[in-house]
Amino acid sequence: MIKVKTFGEPLQPFKAQRELDDLDARVNQFIVESGITRVLSVSDSTTVEAGNTCGLIRVLVYEV
């Protein structure tokens, strides 16, 4: 069965690298805790407000 999980992360000026590292850690922890052995796709997209990037959405497609 193919499943999809989304993760969101707000981005603050000058802290984006730390926030991306935190997001990576959350996704990796989810993969380990869920026993996922096959990831089909990982995709990132930004959220924008008033022309400024203010967040990131990561979509994980996996098979169980």
N, C-alpha and C positions, 0 to 999 in steps of 0.2 A: 504494500500500500504506500502510495506517495503522499507525503504531508508537507505543509508549508508552515513556517514559523517566522514571525517578524519581530524585530528588535528595534526600539527607537532610542535615540540619544540626542539630547539638546547639545548644541555647540556654543561655547562662549569664546569671545575673542582671546587670543593668546593661550588658550588651553586646549586647542583642538587635538594636538598630538596625544596628550594624556587621555582625553575622552575617547579617541579612537583605540588606544591601547586597552582602556576599560571595556569598550564594546567588544573588542576581540576576545578578551578574557571571558566575558559573559557568554558569548556564542560558543567558545571552546568548552566552557563548563557545561553548558546545555548539551552539547554533543556527547561529552563523556558521561554525564549523569543519565542521559536518556539511552545510552547504549547504541547510539547510531553508528553503523559501520559503513554506510554508503551515502555520501553527500552528492546530490545531483547538480546543485547550483547554489552559488552565493552571489548576491547582487546588492549593490549600494545605490541609494538615491538620496539626494539632498532635499530638504524642505526649505522653502524660501518665504520670507515675509518682508514686504516693502523693498524688494530687490536684494536683500541680504540673506545669505545662507545662515539659517538658524538651527538646523537640526539634520540628523542623518537617520535614514531608515535602512536597515539591512534585512534582506529576505533570504532565508535559508530553506532550500527545497531538499528533502531527504527521503530516504526509503526505509521502511521498517519491516 
